[in-house]
Amino acid sequence: MTDATRRATIRTAHDRPRVVAEAIAPDNTEEVSTRVETADGPEDGSGVVVTTIERDGTGGLRTTVDDYVSNLTVAQRITDTTTQS
């Protein structure tokens, strides 16, 4: 992460958080850090994707958050479609 002055942390719950995190990882820049938090149990169980975005200014933070949320929405839709039984 850079020495930023603005930070946003986004937490989103998913049935397959690792799959979602892996789907959005290629779009992450050095200002974006994503991790997965799961409850005790199987690795593919439900959990939370936690992403922290740091930027020098509010405008840049807003733009990066908007981009991230768009990417996250697509990743979740793809995950829902490809992991249904």
N, CA, C and O atoms as a CHARMM CRD file, in Angstrom:
* protein
*
  340
    1    1 MET  N      0.83600  -1.18700   0.00000 PROA 1      0.00000
    2    1 MET  CA     0.00000   0.00000   0.00000 PROA 1      0.00000
    3    1 MET  C      0.87900   1.24900   0.00000 PROA 1      0.00000
    4    1 MET  O      2.02000   1.23200   0.46200 PROA 1      0.00000
    5    2 THR  N      0.33200   2.29300  -0.51400 PROA 2      0.00000
    6    2 THR  CA     1.05100   3.56100  -0.55500 PROA 2      0.00000
    7    2 THR  C      0.81800   4.33800   0.72600 PROA 2      0.00000
    8    2 THR  O      0.00800   3.93600   1.56200 PROA 2      0.00000
    9    3 ASP  N      1.53100   5.46000   0.88700 PROA 3      0.00000
   10    3 ASP  CA     1.30300   6.33700   2.02400 PROA 3      0.00000
   11    3 ASP  C      0.13100   7.26000   1.68900 PROA 3      0.00000
   12    3 ASP  O      0.33500   8.41600   1.31800 PROA 3      0.00000
   13    4 ALA  N     -1.07700   6.75800   1.81800 PROA 4      0.00000
   14    4 ALA  CA    -2.26700   7.49200   1.41500 PROA 4      0.00000
   15    4 ALA  C     -2.86200   8.24500   2.59200 PROA 4      0.00000
   16    4 ALA  O     -2.58900   7.94100   3.75300 PROA 4      0.00000
   17    5 THR  N     -3.67500   9.22600   2.26800 PROA 5      0.00000
   18    5 THR  CA    -4.34400  10.00200   3.30000 PROA 5      0.00000
   19    5 THR  C     -5.82400   9.66600   3.41000 PROA 5      0.00000
   20    5 THR  O     -6.47500  10.06500   4.37600 PROA 5      0.00000
   21    6 ARG  N     -6.36900   8.93800   2.43400 PROA 6      0.00000
   22    6 ARG  CA    -7.79200   8.56200   2.44800 PROA 6      0.00000
   23    6 ARG  C     -7.88700   7.05400   2.35000 PROA 6      0.00000
   24    6 ARG  O     -7.13300   6.42900   1.60400 PROA 6      0.00000
   25    7 ARG  N     -8.82100   6.45700   3.10900 PROA 7      0.00000
   26    7 ARG  CA    -8.95700   5.00500   3.11900 PROA 7      0.00000
   27    7 ARG  C    -10.42900   4.61200   3.20500 PROA 7      0.00000
   28    7 ARG  O    -11.21400   5.23800   3.91700 PROA 7      0.00000
   29    8 ALA  N    -10.78300   3.56600   2.47000 PROA 8      0.00000
   30    8 ALA  CA   -12.10700   2.96800   2.56200 PROA 8      0.00000
   31    8 ALA  C    -11.92600   1.46600   2.72500 PROA 8      0.00000
   32    8 ALA  O    -11.08200   0.86200   2.06200 PROA 8      0.00000
   33    9 THR  N    -12.71100   0.86800   3.60100 PROA 9      0.00000
   34    9 THR  CA   -12.71200  -0.57800   3.75700 PROA 9      0.00000
   35    9 THR  C    -14.11100  -1.07700   3.43400 PROA 9      0.00000
   36    9 THR  O    -15.10000  -0.61200   4.00000 PROA 9      0.00000
   37   10 ILE  N    -14.17500  -2.02900   2.51700 PROA 10     0.00000
   38   10 ILE  CA   -15.45300  -2.57800   2.04600 PROA 10     0.00000
   39   10 ILE  C    -15.49900  -4.04300   2.44700 PROA 10     0.00000
   40   10 ILE  O    -14.59100  -4.81100   2.12600 PROA 10     0.00000
   41   11 ARG  N    -16.56200  -4.42900   3.15200 PROA 11     0.00000
   42   11 ARG  CA   -16.75900  -5.80900   3.59400 PROA 11     0.00000
   43   11 ARG  C    -18.03600  -6.32600   2.95200 PROA 11     0.00000
   44   11 ARG  O    -19.10600  -5.73800   3.10900 PROA 11     0.00000
   45   12 THR  N    -17.91100  -7.44500   2.21800 PROA 12     0.00000
   46   12 THR  CA   -19.07300  -8.03200   1.55800 PROA 12     0.00000
   47   12 THR  C    -19.12700  -9.52800   1.84100 PROA 12     0.00000
   48   12 THR  O    -18.12400 -10.23100   1.72300 PROA 12     0.00000
   49   13 ALA  N    -20.31500 -10.00400   2.21700 PROA 13     0.00000
   50   13 ALA  CA   -20.50900 -11.42400   2.53400 PROA 13     0.00000
   51   13 ALA  C    -20.82600 -12.20600   1.25900 PROA 13     0.00000
   52   13 ALA  O    -21.56800 -11.74700   0.39100 PROA 13     0.00000
   53   14 HSD  N    -20.23500 -13.40700   1.17900 PROA 14     0.00000
   54   14 HSD  CA   -20.41400 -14.25600   0.00500 PROA 14     0.00000
   55   14 HSD  C    -20.45700 -15.72000   0.43400 PROA 14     0.00000
   56   14 HSD  O    -19.87700 -16.09800   1.45200 PROA 14     0.00000
   57   15 ASP  N    -21.15400 -16.54100  -0.35900 PROA 15     0.00000
   58   15 ASP  CA   -21.15800 -17.97900  -0.10800 PROA 15     0.00000
   59   15 ASP  C    -19.81000 -18.60000  -0.41800 PROA 15     0.00000
   60   15 ASP  O    -19.39900 -19.55700   0.23800 PROA 15     0.00000
   61   16 ARG  N    -19.11800 -18.06300  -1.41500 PROA 16     0.00000
   62   16 ARG  CA   -17.78700 -18.55300  -1.81000 PROA 16     0.00000
   63   16 ARG  C    -16.82500 -17.35700  -1.90000 PROA 16     0.00000
   64   16 ARG  O    -16.46700 -16.92500  -2.99600 PROA 16     0.00000
   65   17 PRO  N    -16.41900 -16.83700  -0.75600 PROA 17     0.00000
   66   17 PRO  CA   -15.61700 -15.61100  -0.75400 PROA 17     0.00000
   67   17 PRO  C    -14.25800 -15.75500  -1.44100 PROA 17     0.00000
   68   17 PRO  O    -13.77800 -14.80100  -2.05300 PROA 17     0.00000
   69   18 ARG  N    -13.64200 -16.90600  -1.35200 PROA 18     0.00000
   70   18 ARG  CA   -12.33100 -17.07900  -1.99300 PROA 18     0.00000
   71   18 ARG  C    -12.45300 -16.99100  -3.51500 PROA 18     0.00000
   72   18 ARG  O    -11.59100 -16.42100  -4.18400 PROA 18     0.00000
   73   19 VAL  N    -13.52300 -17.55600  -4.04700 PROA 19     0.00000
   74   19 VAL  CA   -13.73600 -17.50400  -5.49300 PROA 19     0.00000
   75   19 VAL  C    -13.94800 -16.05700  -5.93900 PROA 19     0.00000
   76   19 VAL  O    -13.40500 -15.63200  -6.95900 PROA 19     0.00000
   77   20 VAL  N    -14.73300 -15.30800  -5.17700 PROA 20     0.00000
   78   20 VAL  CA   -14.98200 -13.89800  -5.50700 PROA 20     0.00000
   79   20 VAL  C    -13.67900 -13.10000  -5.41100 PROA 20     0.00000
   80   20 VAL  O    -13.36800 -12.31200  -6.30500 PROA 20     0.00000
   81   21 ALA  N    -12.92300 -13.29900  -4.34000 PROA 21     0.00000
   82   21 ALA  CA   -11.66300 -12.56800  -4.15700 PROA 21     0.00000
   83   21 ALA  C    -10.68200 -12.87300  -5.29000 PROA 21     0.00000
   84   21 ALA  O     -9.99700 -11.97300  -5.77500 PROA 21     0.00000
   85   22 GLU  N    -10.61300 -14.12200  -5.70700 PROA 22     0.00000
   86   22 GLU  CA    -9.72200 -14.48500  -6.80300 PROA 22     0.00000
   87   22 GLU  C    -10.18800 -13.87500  -8.12400 PROA 22     0.00000
   88   22 GLU  O     -9.36800 -13.53400  -8.97600 PROA 22     0.00000
   89   23 ALA  N    -11.50100 -13.73800  -8.29300 PROA 23     0.00000
   90   23 ALA  CA   -12.03100 -13.15600  -9.52700 PROA 23     0.00000
   91   23 ALA  C    -11.71500 -11.67100  -9.64000 PROA 23     0.00000
   92   23 ALA  O    -11.50800 -11.17200 -10.74600 PROA 23     0.00000
   93   24 ILE  N    -11.67400 -10.95400  -8.52200 PROA 24     0.00000
   94   24 ILE  CA   -11.40800  -9.51100  -8.58200 PROA 24     0.00000
   95   24 ILE  C     -9.92000  -9.17600  -8.46600 PROA 24     0.00000
   96   24 ILE  O     -9.51400  -8.05700  -8.77900 PROA 24     0.00000
   97   25 ALA  N     -9.11500 -10.12400  -8.02400 PROA 25     0.00000
   98   25 ALA  CA    -7.68800  -9.86100  -7.79500 PROA 25     0.00000
   99   25 ALA  C     -6.94800  -9.28500  -9.00300 PROA 25     0.00000
  100   25 ALA  O     -6.12200  -8.39100  -8.81900 PROA 25     0.00000
  101   26 PRO  N     -7.20100  -9.74700 -10.21700 PROA 26     0.00000
  102   26 PRO  CA    -6.45700  -9.17900 -11.35100 PROA 26     0.00000
  103   26 PRO  C     -6.69700  -7.68000 -11.56100 PROA 26     0.00000
  104   26 PRO  O     -5.86500  -7.00200 -12.16400 PROA 26     0.00000
  105   27 ASP  N     -7.81400  -7.16200 -11.07600 PROA 27     0.00000
  106   27 ASP  CA    -8.12000  -5.74300 -11.23700 PROA 27     0.00000
  107   27 ASP  C     -7.55600  -4.87900 -10.12000 PROA 27     0.00000
  108   27 ASP  O     -7.58700  -3.65200 -10.21400 PROA 27     0.00000
  109   28 ASN  N     -7.03600  -5.50500  -9.05800 PROA 28     0.00000
  110   28 ASN  CA    -6.48300  -4.73400  -7.94600 PROA 28     0.00000
  111   28 ASN  C     -5.20300  -4.02100  -8.37200 PROA 28     0.00000
  112   28 ASN  O     -4.38000  -4.57300  -9.10400 PROA 28     0.00000
  113   29 THR  N     -5.05200  -2.79000  -7.90200 PROA 29     0.00000
  114   29 THR  CA    -3.83800  -2.02900  -8.10800 PROA 29     0.00000
  115   29 THR  C     -3.06800  -2.01100  -6.79300 PROA 29     0.00000
  116   29 THR  O     -3.51000  -2.61500  -5.81600 PROA 29     0.00000
  117   30 GLU  N     -1.93200  -1.33500  -6.74900 PROA 30     0.00000
  118   30 GLU  CA    -1.15700  -1.30200  -5.50100 PROA 30     0.00000
  119   30 GLU  C     -1.89400  -0.56800  -4.38400 PROA 30     0.00000
  120   30 GLU  O     -1.53200  -0.70900  -3.21600 PROA 30     0.00000
  121   31 GLU  N     -2.91900   0.21000  -4.71900 PROA 31     0.00000
  122   31 GLU  CA    -3.70300   0.91100  -3.69900 PROA 31     0.00000
  123   31 GLU  C     -4.81900   0.04400  -3.11300 PROA 31     0.00000
  124   31 GLU  O     -5.50500   0.46100  -2.18000 PROA 31     0.00000
  125   32 VAL  N     -4.99900  -1.15400  -3.65500 PROA 32     0.00000
  126   32 VAL  CA    -6.11400  -2.02300  -3.27300 PROA 32     0.00000
  127   32 VAL  C     -5.57200  -3.31500  -2.66500 PROA 32     0.00000
  128   32 VAL  O     -4.73000  -3.98900  -3.25700 PROA 32     0.00000
  129   33 SER  N     -6.06600  -3.64600  -1.48000 PROA 33     0.00000
  130   33 SER  CA    -5.66900  -4.87000  -0.79900 PROA 33     0.00000
  131   33 SER  C     -6.92600  -5.66100  -0.44400 PROA 33     0.00000
  132   33 SER  O     -7.82900  -5.13600   0.20700 PROA 33     0.00000
  133   34 THR  N     -6.98300  -6.92400  -0.87300 PROA 34     0.00000
  134   34 THR  CA    -8.16300  -7.75800  -0.62800 PROA 34     0.00000
  135   34 THR  C     -7.75700  -8.99500   0.15800 PROA 34     0.00000
  136   34 THR  O     -6.72500  -9.60900  -0.11300 PROA 34     0.00000
  137   35 ARG  N     -8.58800  -9.35100   1.13800 PROA 35     0.00000
  138   35 ARG  CA    -8.37200 -10.57700   1.89800 PROA 35     0.00000
  139   35 ARG  C     -9.72600 -11.23700   2.15600 PROA 35     0.00000
  140   35 ARG  O    -10.77500 -10.62300   1.96500 PROA 35     0.00000
  141   36 VAL  N     -9.68600 -12.48000   2.58600 PROA 36     0.00000
  142   36 VAL  CA   -10.90800 -13.23800   2.87500 PROA 36     0.00000
  143   36 VAL  C    -10.92900 -13.58800   4.34800 PROA 36     0.00000
  144   36 VAL  O     -9.92600 -14.02900   4.91000 PROA 36     0.00000
  145   37 GLU  N    -12.07800 -13.38900   4.96700 PROA 37     0.00000
  146   37 GLU  CA   -12.27800 -13.80500   6.35000 PROA 37     0.00000
  147   37 GLU  C    -13.39100 -14.84400   6.35100 PROA 37     0.00000
  148   37 GLU  O    -14.50600 -14.56700   5.91100 PROA 37     0.00000
  149   38 THR  N    -13.08400 -16.04700   6.84900 PROA 38     0.00000
  150   38 THR  CA   -14.09600 -17.09800   6.91800 PROA 38     0.00000
  151   38 THR  C    -14.23000 -17.57900   8.35300 PROA 38     0.00000
  152   38 THR  O    -13.30300 -17.47300   9.15600 PROA 38     0.00000
  153   39 ALA  N    -15.39900 -18.10700   8.65100 PROA 39     0.00000
  154   39 ALA  CA   -15.60600 -18.72200   9.95300 PROA 39     0.00000
  155   39 ALA  C    -14.89700 -20.07100   9.92900 PROA 39     0.00000
  156   39 ALA  O    -14.51500 -20.55200   8.86200 PROA 39     0.00000
  157   40 ASP  N    -14.72100 -20.67700  11.08200 PROA 40     0.00000
  158   40 ASP  CA   -14.12200 -22.00600  11.12600 PROA 40     0.00000
  159   40 ASP  C    -14.94600 -22.94300  10.26300 PROA 40     0.00000
  160   40 ASP  O    -16.17600 -22.92800  10.30100 PROA 40     0.00000
  161   41 GLY  N    -14.25900 -23.74800   9.49500 PROA 41     0.00000
  162   41 GLY  CA   -14.94500 -24.69900   8.63100 PROA 41     0.00000
  163   41 GLY  C    -14.26200 -24.82600   7.30300 PROA 41     0.00000
  164   41 GLY  O    -13.10500 -24.43500   7.15100 PROA 41     0.00000
  165   42 PRO  N    -14.97600 -25.37700   6.32300 PROA 42     0.00000
  166   42 PRO  CA   -14.35800 -25.61000   5.02300 PROA 42     0.00000
  167   42 PRO  C    -13.93100 -24.31200   4.35500 PROA 42     0.00000
  168   42 PRO  O    -14.56300 -23.26900   4.52600 PROA 42     0.00000
  169   43 GLU  N    -12.83400 -24.39600   3.58100 PROA 43     0.00000
  170   43 GLU  CA   -12.30900 -23.20800   2.92000 PROA 43     0.00000
  171   43 GLU  C    -13.28600 -22.59700   1.93400 PROA 43     0.00000
  172   43 GLU  O    -13.24500 -21.39100   1.69000 PROA 43     0.00000
  173   44 ASP  N    -14.16500 -23.41200   1.36200 PROA 44     0.00000
  174   44 ASP  CA   -15.09800 -22.87200   0.38000 PROA 44     0.00000
  175   44 ASP  C    -16.42200 -22.45800   1.02500 PROA 44     0.00000
  176   44 ASP  O    -17.39700 -22.18700   0.32300 PROA 44     0.00000
  177   45 GLY  N    -16.45900 -22.40900   2.36300 PROA 45     0.00000
  178   45 GLY  CA   -17.66400 -22.00900   3.06300 PROA 45     0.00000
  179   45 GLY  C    -17.88400 -20.51400   2.99300 PROA 45     0.00000
  180   45 GLY  O    -17.05800 -19.77500   2.45800 PROA 45     0.00000
  181   46 SER  N    -19.01300 -20.07200   3.54200 PROA 46     0.00000
  182   46 SER  CA   -19.35100 -18.65600   3.48400 PROA 46     0.00000
  183   46 SER  C    -18.35600 -17.83100   4.29200 PROA 46     0.00000
  184   46 SER  O    -17.69500 -18.32800   5.20400 PROA 46     0.00000
  185   47 GLY  N    -18.27400 -16.56900   3.92900 PROA 47     0.00000
  186   47 GLY  CA   -17.35100 -15.68200   4.60700 PROA 47     0.00000
  187   47 GLY  C    -17.45400 -14.28500   4.04400 PROA 47     0.00000
  188   47 GLY  O    -18.43700 -13.93200   3.39200 PROA 47     0.00000
  189   48 VAL  N    -16.42900 -13.49600   4.30300 PROA 48     0.00000
  190   48 VAL  CA   -16.44600 -12.08800   3.94200 PROA 48     0.00000
  191   48 VAL  C    -15.19600 -11.75100   3.12800 PROA 48     0.00000
  192   48 VAL  O    -14.08600 -12.15900   3.47000 PROA 48     0.00000
  193   49 VAL  N    -15.39800 -11.00800   2.05600 PROA 49     0.00000
  194   49 VAL  CA   -14.29900 -10.43000   1.30100 PROA 49     0.00000
  195   49 VAL  C    -14.09800  -9.02900   1.85800 PROA 49     0.00000
  196   49 VAL  O    -15.03000  -8.22500   1.87700 PROA 49     0.00000
  197   50 VAL  N    -12.89000  -8.73700   2.30800 PROA 50     0.00000
  198   50 VAL  CA   -12.57200  -7.44000   2.89500 PROA 50     0.00000
  199   50 VAL  C    -11.53900  -6.76100   1.99400 PROA 50     0.00000
  200   50 VAL  O    -10.44700  -7.28400   1.77200 PROA 50     0.00000
  201   51 THR  N    -11.90300  -5.60700   1.49100 PROA 51     0.00000
  202   51 THR  CA   -10.99800  -4.87000   0.61500 PROA 51     0.00000
  203   51 THR  C    -10.75800  -3.48900   1.18800 PROA 51     0.00000
  204   51 THR  O    -11.69900  -2.77500   1.53600 PROA 51     0.00000
  205   52 THR  N     -9.49700  -3.12000   1.28400 PROA 52     0.00000
  206   52 THR  CA    -9.11300  -1.78800   1.74500 PROA 52     0.00000
  207   52 THR  C     -8.50100  -1.04400   0.56800 PROA 52     0.00000
  208   52 THR  O     -7.61600  -1.55200  -0.12100 PROA 52     0.00000
  209   53 ILE  N     -8.99100   0.16600   0.35500 PROA 53     0.00000
  210   53 ILE  CA    -8.50800   1.01300  -0.73100 PROA 53     0.00000
  211   53 ILE  C     -7.92900   2.27300  -0.11600 PROA 53     0.00000
  212   53 ILE  O     -8.58000   2.93400   0.69300 PROA 53     0.00000
  213   54 GLU  N     -6.71300   2.60300  -0.49800 PROA 54     0.00000
  214   54 GLU  CA    -6.05100   3.80800   0.00400 PROA 54     0.00000
  215   54 GLU  C     -5.64800   4.67900  -1.17500 PROA 54     0.00000
  216   54 GLU  O     -5.06300   4.19800  -2.14600 PROA 54     0.00000
  217   55 ARG  N     -5.96400   5.95600  -1.08400 PROA 55     0.00000
  218   55 ARG  CA    -5.61400   6.91400  -2.14500 PROA 55     0.00000
  219   55 ARG  C     -5.20100   8.23500  -1.50300 PROA 55     0.00000
  220   55 ARG  O     -5.51000   8.50100  -0.34200 PROA 55     0.00000
  221   56 ASP  N     -4.50400   9.05100  -2.27200 PROA 56     0.00000
  222   56 ASP  CA    -4.04400  10.33800  -1.76800 PROA 56     0.00000
  223   56 ASP  C     -5.17100  11.34300  -1.57800 PROA 56     0.00000
  224   56 ASP  O     -5.11100  12.17500  -0.67200 PROA 56     0.00000
  225   57 GLY  N     -6.19000  11.27900  -2.41400 PROA 57     0.00000
  226   57 GLY  CA    -7.26500  12.25900  -2.33600 PROA 57     0.00000
  227   57 GLY  C     -8.64000  11.61500  -2.35200 PROA 57     0.00000
  228   57 GLY  O     -8.79400  10.44700  -2.70600 PROA 57     0.00000
  229   58 THR  N     -9.62500  12.38900  -1.96600 PROA 58     0.00000
  230   58 THR  CA   -10.99900  11.90600  -1.90300 PROA 58     0.00000
  231   58 THR  C    -11.53700  11.54500  -3.28000 PROA 58     0.00000
  232   58 THR  O    -12.21800  10.53000  -3.42500 PROA 58     0.00000
  233   59 GLY  N    -11.24500  12.35800  -4.29700 PROA 59     0.00000
  234   59 GLY  CA   -11.73100  12.07400  -5.64900 PROA 59     0.00000
  235   59 GLY  C    -11.19000  10.76100  -6.18900 PROA 59     0.00000
  236   59 GLY  O    -11.93000   9.97000  -6.77400 PROA 59     0.00000
  237   60 GLY  N     -9.89800  10.53000  -5.99000 PROA 60     0.00000
  238   60 GLY  CA    -9.29200   9.28100  -6.43400 PROA 60     0.00000
  239   60 GLY  C     -9.84000   8.08900  -5.67400 PROA 60     0.00000
  240   60 GLY  O    -10.03000   7.01600  -6.24600 PROA 60     0.00000
  241   61 LEU  N    -10.09500   8.27300  -4.38200 PROA 61     0.00000
  242   61 LEU  CA   -10.66700   7.20600  -3.57000 PROA 61     0.00000
  243   61 LEU  C    -12.05600   6.85300  -4.08500 PROA 61     0.00000
  244   61 LEU  O    -12.39200   5.67900  -4.23900 PROA 61     0.00000
  245   62 ARG  N    -12.84600   7.86500  -4.34400 PROA 62     0.00000
  246   62 ARG  CA   -14.20900   7.62900  -4.83900 PROA 62     0.00000
  247   62 ARG  C    -14.18600   6.87600  -6.16900 PROA 62     0.00000
  248   62 ARG  O    -14.95400   5.93300  -6.36100 PROA 62     0.00000
  249   63 THR  N    -13.32500   7.28200  -7.07100 PROA 63     0.00000
  250   63 THR  CA   -13.23000   6.63100  -8.37100 PROA 63     0.00000
  251   63 THR  C    -12.80400   5.17100  -8.22100 PROA 63     0.00000
  252   63 THR  O    -13.36800   4.28600  -8.86500 PROA 63     0.00000
  253   64 THR  N    -11.81600   4.92500  -7.37900 PROA 64     0.00000
  254   64 THR  CA   -11.34200   3.56000  -7.17900 PROA 64     0.00000
  255   64 THR  C    -12.40400   2.70300  -6.50900 PROA 64     0.00000
  256   64 THR  O    -12.56700   1.53800  -6.87300 PROA 64     0.00000
  257   65 VAL  N    -13.12600   3.24600  -5.54300 PROA 65     0.00000
  258   65 VAL  CA   -14.20900   2.50800  -4.89400 PROA 65     0.00000
  259   65 VAL  C    -15.29700   2.17900  -5.92300 PROA 65     0.00000
  260   65 VAL  O    -15.78200   1.04800  -5.96100 PROA 65     0.00000
  261   66 ASP  N    -15.67800   3.14000  -6.74500 PROA 66     0.00000
  262   66 ASP  CA   -16.68400   2.88700  -7.78700 PROA 66     0.00000
  263   66 ASP  C    -16.24000   1.76100  -8.70800 PROA 66     0.00000
  264   66 ASP  O    -17.02100   0.86000  -9.01300 PROA 66     0.00000
  265   67 ASP  N    -14.98900   1.81000  -9.15300 PROA 67     0.00000
  266   67 ASP  CA   -14.46000   0.75600 -10.03000 PROA 67     0.00000
  267   67 ASP  C    -14.47600  -0.59900  -9.32300 PROA 67     0.00000
  268   67 ASP  O    -14.85800  -1.61000  -9.91100 PROA 67     0.00000
  269   68 TYR  N    -14.06200  -0.61000  -8.07400 PROA 68     0.00000
  270   68 TYR  CA   -14.02800  -1.85600  -7.31600 PROA 68     0.00000
  271   68 TYR  C    -15.42200  -2.45000  -7.16300 PROA 68     0.00000
  272   68 TYR  O    -15.61200  -3.65100  -7.35500 PROA 68     0.00000
  273   69 VAL  N    -16.39300  -1.61800  -6.82100 PROA 69     0.00000
  274   69 VAL  CA   -17.76200  -2.12200  -6.63500 PROA 69     0.00000
  275   69 VAL  C    -18.30900  -2.68700  -7.94800 PROA 69     0.00000
  276   69 VAL  O    -18.99900  -3.70600  -7.94200 PROA 69     0.00000
  277   70 SER  N    -18.01000  -2.04400  -9.05300 PROA 70     0.00000
  278   70 SER  CA   -18.42800  -2.57900 -10.35600 PROA 70     0.00000
  279   70 SER  C    -17.78300  -3.94200 -10.61500 PROA 70     0.00000
  280   70 SER  O    -18.45700  -4.88200 -11.03600 PROA 70     0.00000
  281   71 ASN  N    -16.48500  -4.04400 -10.36300 PROA 71     0.00000
  282   71 ASN  CA   -15.78400  -5.31300 -10.55000 PROA 71     0.00000
  283   71 ASN  C    -16.32000  -6.38600  -9.60800 PROA 71     0.00000
  284   71 ASN  O    -16.46200  -7.54400 -10.00000 PROA 71     0.00000
  285   72 LEU  N    -16.61200  -6.01000  -8.38600 PROA 72     0.00000
  286   72 LEU  CA   -17.14500  -6.94700  -7.40600 PROA 72     0.00000
  287   72 LEU  C    -18.51800  -7.46200  -7.83600 PROA 72     0.00000
  288   72 LEU  O    -18.80900  -8.65100  -7.70400 PROA 72     0.00000
  289   73 THR  N    -19.35100  -6.57600  -8.34500 PROA 73     0.00000
  290   73 THR  CA   -20.68400  -6.96600  -8.80700 PROA 73     0.00000
  291   73 THR  C    -20.58700  -8.00400  -9.92900 PROA 73     0.00000
  292   73 THR  O    -21.30200  -9.00600  -9.91900 PROA 73     0.00000
  293   74 VAL  N    -19.70900  -7.75800 -10.88000 PROA 74     0.00000
  294   74 VAL  CA   -19.51200  -8.71000 -11.98500 PROA 74     0.00000
  295   74 VAL  C    -18.96900 -10.02900 -11.44700 PROA 74     0.00000
  296   74 VAL  O    -19.44200 -11.09600 -11.83900 PROA 74     0.00000
  297   75 ALA  N    -17.99200  -9.97000 -10.56500 PROA 75     0.00000
  298   75 ALA  CA   -17.41000 -11.19100 -10.00300 PROA 75     0.00000
  299   75 ALA  C    -18.46300 -12.01500  -9.27400 PROA 75     0.00000
  300   75 ALA  O    -18.48700 -13.24000  -9.40000 PROA 75     0.00000
  301   76 GLN  N    -19.32600 -11.36100  -8.51700 PROA 76     0.00000
  302   76 GLN  CA   -20.37200 -12.08300  -7.79100 PROA 76     0.00000
  303   76 GLN  C    -21.35800 -12.72000  -8.76300 PROA 76     0.00000
  304   76 GLN  O    -21.76500 -13.86400  -8.56100 PROA 76     0.00000
  305   77 ARG  N    -21.74700 -12.00500  -9.81000 PROA 77     0.00000
  306   77 ARG  CA   -22.67400 -12.56900 -10.80500 PROA 77     0.00000
  307   77 ARG  C    -22.06500 -13.78000 -11.49500 PROA 77     0.00000
  308   77 ARG  O    -22.73600 -14.79400 -11.69000 PROA 77     0.00000
  309   78 ILE  N    -20.79600 -13.67300 -11.86300 PROA 78     0.00000
  310   78 ILE  CA   -20.12400 -14.78600 -12.52500 PROA 78     0.00000
  311   78 ILE  C    -20.01700 -15.97200 -11.56700 PROA 78     0.00000
  312   78 ILE  O    -20.24100 -17.11700 -11.96000 PROA 78     0.00000
  313   79 THR  N    -19.67600 -15.69400 -10.32200 PROA 79     0.00000
  314   79 THR  CA   -19.56500 -16.74900  -9.32700 PROA 79     0.00000
  315   79 THR  C    -20.90600 -17.43500  -9.12200 PROA 79     0.00000
  316   79 THR  O    -20.96200 -18.66200  -9.04300 PROA 79     0.00000
  317   80 ASP  N    -21.98100 -16.67100  -9.03500 PROA 80     0.00000
  318   80 ASP  CA   -23.31400 -17.24400  -8.87700 PROA 80     0.00000
  319   80 ASP  C    -23.65900 -18.15400 -10.05100 PROA 80     0.00000
  320   80 ASP  O    -24.23500 -19.22600  -9.86600 PROA 80     0.00000
  321   81 THR  N    -23.30500 -17.72500 -11.24800 PROA 81     0.00000
  322   81 THR  CA   -23.64000 -18.47800 -12.46000 PROA 81     0.00000
  323   81 THR  C    -22.79900 -19.73500 -12.59800 PROA 81     0.00000
  324   81 THR  O    -23.32100 -20.78200 -12.98000 PROA 81     0.00000
  325   82 THR  N    -21.51100 -19.65600 -12.29700 PROA 82     0.00000
  326   82 THR  CA   -20.61700 -20.77800 -12.54100 PROA 82     0.00000
  327   82 THR  C    -20.55500 -21.78700 -11.40800 PROA 82     0.00000
  328   82 THR  O    -20.03900 -22.88700 -11.60400 PROA 82     0.00000
  329   83 THR  N    -21.06500 -21.44700 -10.22200 PROA 83     0.00000
  330   83 THR  CA   -20.97900 -22.37800  -9.10000 PROA 83     0.00000
  331   83 THR  C    -22.31800 -22.96700  -8.71700 PROA 83     0.00000
  332   83 THR  O    -22.40100 -23.71100  -7.73900 PROA 83     0.00000
  333   84 GLN  N    -23.36100 -22.66000  -9.45000 PROA 84     0.00000
  334   84 GLN  CA   -24.66900 -23.23800  -9.13500 PROA 84     0.00000
  335   84 GLN  C    -24.66500 -24.71100  -9.46700 PROA 84     0.00000
  336   84 GLN  O    -24.07800 -25.14000 -10.46100 PROA 84     0.00000
  337   85 SER  N    -25.33200 -25.48500  -8.61700 PROA 85     0.00000
  338   85 SER  CA   -25.39000 -26.93500  -8.84300 PROA 85     0.00000
  339   85 SER  C    -26.60000 -27.29400  -9.65700 PROA 85     0.00000
  340   85 SER  O    -26.82100 -28.46900  -9.95100 PROA 85     0.00000
